[in-house]
Amino acid sequence: MMSHLPDAQLREAVRLERAGRVAEAIAAYERLLAAYPGLPDSWFNLGVLRRKAGQYEAALAAYREALDRGVPQPEEAHLNRGVIYADHLRQDAAAERELAAALELNPRYVPALLNLANLHEDLGRRDAALATYERLLAVEPDHPEALARYASLKGAGSTDDPLIARLRALMAARIDPASKASLGFALGKLLDDCGAYDDAFEAYRAANAASRASVAGRAPLYDRPAAVAATDALIATFGARSARAAISRPGEAPQPLFICGMFRSGSTLIEQVLARHPRVTAGGELDLLPAIVRTDLAPYPAACAQLTPVGRDALAARYLAALAQRFPGAGIVTDKRPDNFLHIGLIKALFPHAKIIHTTRDALDNCLSIWFLHLDQRMGYALDLMDTAHHYAEYRRLMAHWRSLYREDILDFDYDHFVEAPRESIARLLGFCGLEWHDACLAPERATAAVKTASVWQVRRPIHRESSGRAAHYAKQLAPLASWLAERGIR
C-alpha cells in the first residue's frame, strides 16, 4: 500500500516530529496529506502536533479525518478529541460525547475511563466519578493514579478503613516514584481527614520525596538564588507604571478580570463567588498569558523592554480574541491563573484598565496546603517546605512592588476574613469589580460550571471555616517554617 507513496516525504515529517520541531512537522504533514489524504496515521500525528501548537480546532479536524479514514485504535482519537474539548475549549458536553464514543468502541479503555471520571469530578458529579473509578479499578485493580483519585474522593471513616490499607499495600509494591507520590498524597489526605496528623505529615513527607525522585536528573528543583534573581528582573523591567492608551475600554466585551496569588490561597472559591453573578463568566486557569510569555516574549521579562505600543496592542488583541472564542457572548471573564501574579506588570501594560484580585491567606496555612498538594514537579518549590517558604517570601516581595505601582487596581482579598464575614467581603469584592450586589454570590457551591483545579470539591461545599487555621494541627512540624517566616515579618 505504501510503495507508491513518497517515502522520503513521510520520513521527513516523522523526523521533524521526533525532533520536536512542531511547526515544521505540521507543515510537512500538511504537504504530505494534501497529496495523499488517505493516510489515517498521518492525520492522527497531525492532530497530535496541532494540539501541541495550540491549534485546537485544527487538531479536532485532523483527528476527525483520522477517524473517517479508519485509523487503527480509533478510541485513542476519540480520547484525544475529548481532552481538547475538556481542557482547552471548555466544551464539556462535547468532551463527554467523545469519551463515551471511545468507551463504546473499547469499554475497558483505561485512559478514557480515567478522563471520564476526572470530567465527572470537574462537573461535581461525585457518585458518577466514584462509579467510573470503580469501573476502571475493576479492569486494572492496581492502577496507582485511579486508586489515588478514588481514595481522595471517597475518603476514609477511620484509620482502620480498608482503603488506607489498600493504599499502603500498593505503595509497598515495586512501583515507580511518580505512582508512589500519587498514592502518598492520597494517603496523607485520608489520614489528615481522620485527624491522624502526625501520620499524615509523614505520609506527605514521603510523597514529596517520591515526587522529587520521579524527576531526579530530568527537571530542576527549586533554585533559591535564581528565584531571587527572577524577582529582581521583574521589578527592574516593570519599574514604573505603564502609560498608554488601552486597546479596549471598560464596558466592551469581553473584559478580562484577573484573579491571582499563591496556589491554595482561595482563588478558586473567589472565582466561584463571582461566577454566581449574572455578568461574570468563570474562565478558570487560562494559559493565555503564560503562552504569550513563553513564545512572543522570550526571554521573559527582558524581551518586554523592546515591546512597542504596536506590539502590545497586537498581543492584547490576540488575548481578547482568544477569550471571545472560548467564551462567546460573555461580558466579564475571570482569568484565574494563580501564578499570573508574576505577570501583573505585563497585564497592566496590555490592559491598563484591568482589575486584579489578589487572593491572600494565612502564610502557614498557605505553605502547608501547597506542600500537601501534588503539584506539577516543575513547581519545584512545592516539594520542600522551606523552599515553599522561600518562594512565598519572593511572592510577597513582588506583590509589594506591584502594589506600589497599581494599588488602586489591585484588591487584596483575604480568604480567612472572607470565611468569617462572607457578606462583607463579597460586597467589597463586587464593589471593586464595579458589579451590583447579587445574593446568589453568597452560595458559590451552586455554580454549575466545571471546576478544573485541586479545589474542585472544597468549592462545592457551602462557605466554611475548616481550612482556616489548619496549620495549628501541625504546629510542631511547622516550627522551623514559622520561625523562618517570622524573622522576615511574614505572618
CORQUIHU-V336424 format. One record per pair of residues at least 24 apart in sequence whose ideal C-beta (glycine too) atoms are under 7 Angstrom apart, sorted by the first residue. I is the first residue (numbers start at 0). J is the second residue. If there is no record, write none. Layout:
i:I j:J
i:I j:J
This chain:
i:4 j:35
i:16 j:44
i:16 j:48
i:21 j:48
i:21 j:51
i:21 j:52
i:22 j:52
i:24 j:48
i:25 j:49
i:25 j:52
i:37 j:68
i:39 j:65
i:39 j:68
i:39 j:69
i:39 j:70
i:40 j:70
i:42 j:68
i:42 j:70
i:43 j:70
i:43 j:76
i:46 j:79
i:50 j:83
i:53 j:290
i:55 j:83
i:55 j:87
i:55 j:88
i:58 j:83
i:59 j:83
i:73 j:104
i:74 j:101
i:74 j:104
i:74 j:105
i:74 j:108
i:74 j:111
i:77 j:101
i:78 j:110
i:78 j:111
i:78 j:114
i:81 j:114
i:82 j:114
i:85 j:118
i:88 j:325
i:89 j:325
i:91 j:118
i:91 j:122
i:91 j:449
i:94 j:118
i:107 j:138
i:109 j:135
i:109 j:138
i:109 j:139
i:109 j:142
i:113 j:144
i:113 j:145
i:116 j:148
i:120 j:152
i:120 j:455
i:121 j:449
i:121 j:450
i:121 j:451
i:121 j:455
i:122 j:449
i:123 j:459
i:125 j:152
i:128 j:152
i:129 j:153
i:141 j:169
i:143 j:169
i:143 j:174
i:143 j:178
i:143 j:181
i:143 j:182
i:144 j:181
i:146 j:182
i:147 j:181
i:147 j:182
i:147 j:184
i:147 j:185
i:150 j:185
i:150 j:189
i:151 j:185
i:151 j:188
i:154 j:189
i:154 j:192
i:155 j:189
i:155 j:192
i:155 j:193
i:157 j:193
i:158 j:190
i:158 j:193
i:158 j:195
i:162 j:189
i:163 j:189
i:176 j:209
i:176 j:212
i:176 j:213
i:177 j:213
i:179 j:209
i:180 j:206
i:180 j:209
i:180 j:210
i:180 j:213
i:180 j:373
i:181 j:373
i:183 j:209
i:184 j:373
i:187 j:371
i:196 j:472
i:196 j:473
i:200 j:473
i:200 j:476
i:203 j:370
i:203 j:371
i:207 j:370
i:207 j:382
i:210 j:373
i:210 j:376
i:210 j:382
i:211 j:382
i:213 j:376
i:214 j:376
i:218 j:376
i:218 j:377
i:219 j:379
i:220 j:379
i:220 j:382
i:221 j:379
i:221 j:380
i:221 j:383
i:221 j:386
i:221 j:390
i:223 j:389
i:226 j:389
i:226 j:390
i:226 j:393
i:227 j:393
i:230 j:393
i:230 j:396
i:230 j:397
i:232 j:300
i:233 j:300
i:233 j:341
i:233 j:344
i:233 j:397
i:234 j:397
i:234 j:400
i:236 j:300
i:236 j:301
i:236 j:303
i:236 j:304
i:236 j:344
i:237 j:344
i:240 j:404
i:241 j:347
i:241 j:348
i:241 j:351
i:243 j:308
i:243 j:311
i:243 j:351
i:245 j:350
i:245 j:351
i:245 j:352
i:246 j:312
i:246 j:315
i:246 j:316
i:247 j:319
i:249 j:352
i:252 j:329
i:252 j:330
i:253 j:319
i:253 j:322
i:253 j:323
i:253 j:326
i:253 j:329
i:253 j:330
i:253 j:332
i:254 j:330
i:254 j:331
i:255 j:322
i:255 j:332
i:255 j:334
i:255 j:350
i:255 j:353
i:256 j:331
i:256 j:332
i:256 j:333
i:256 j:354
i:256 j:432
i:257 j:334
i:257 j:339
i:257 j:346
i:257 j:353
i:257 j:355
i:257 j:356
i:258 j:333
i:258 j:335
i:258 j:356
i:258 j:358
i:259 j:336
i:259 j:337
i:259 j:339
i:259 j:340
i:259 j:355
i:259 j:357
i:260 j:337
i:260 j:340
i:260 j:357
i:260 j:358
i:260 j:359
i:261 j:337
i:261 j:365
i:261 j:391
i:261 j:394
i:262 j:337
i:262 j:369
i:262 j:374
i:263 j:365
i:263 j:368
i:263 j:369
i:263 j:372
i:264 j:358
i:264 j:359
i:264 j:360
i:264 j:365
i:264 j:414
i:265 j:358
i:265 j:360
i:265 j:414
i:265 j:417
i:266 j:335
i:266 j:337
i:266 j:358
i:267 j:335
i:267 j:450
i:267 j:452
i:267 j:454
i:267 j:458
i:268 j:443
i:268 j:454
i:268 j:458
i:269 j:356
i:269 j:358
i:269 j:412
i:270 j:333
i:270 j:335
i:271 j:443
i:271 j:446
i:271 j:458
i:272 j:425
i:272 j:428
i:272 j:440
i:272 j:443
i:273 j:333
i:274 j:446
i:274 j:448
i:275 j:437
i:275 j:439
i:275 j:440
i:275 j:442
i:275 j:443
i:275 j:445
i:275 j:446
i:276 j:434
i:276 j:437
i:276 j:440
i:277 j:437
i:278 j:330
i:278 j:331
i:278 j:434
i:279 j:331
i:279 j:333
i:280 j:326
i:280 j:329
i:280 j:331
i:280 j:332
i:281 j:333
i:281 j:448
i:282 j:326
i:282 j:332
i:282 j:333
i:282 j:334
i:282 j:335
i:283 j:335
i:283 j:451
i:284 j:335
i:284 j:336
i:284 j:451
i:284 j:452
i:285 j:334
i:285 j:336
i:287 j:318
i:287 j:321
i:287 j:334
i:288 j:336
i:288 j:339
i:288 j:342
i:288 j:345
i:292 j:342
i:303 j:345
i:311 j:348
i:311 j:349
i:314 j:349
i:315 j:349
i:315 j:350
i:318 j:349
i:340 j:394
i:340 j:397
i:340 j:398
i:343 j:401
i:343 j:405
i:347 j:405
i:353 j:408
i:354 j:408
i:354 j:431
i:354 j:432
i:355 j:408
i:355 j:409
i:356 j:410
i:356 j:412
i:357 j:398
i:357 j:409
i:357 j:410
i:357 j:411
i:357 j:412
i:358 j:412
i:358 j:414
i:359 j:411
i:359 j:412
i:359 j:413
i:359 j:414
i:360 j:414
i:360 j:415
i:361 j:415
i:362 j:391
i:362 j:484
i:362 j:489
i:362 j:490
i:363 j:470
i:363 j:477
i:363 j:480
i:363 j:481
i:364 j:467
i:364 j:468
i:364 j:469
i:364 j:470
i:365 j:391
i:366 j:391
i:366 j:480
i:367 j:469
i:367 j:470
i:367 j:473
i:367 j:477
i:372 j:453
i:384 j:480
i:385 j:480
i:385 j:483
i:388 j:480
i:388 j:483
i:388 j:484
i:392 j:487
i:392 j:489
i:395 j:489
i:415 j:467
i:418 j:462
i:418 j:463
i:418 j:464
i:418 j:467
i:419 j:464
i:421 j:462
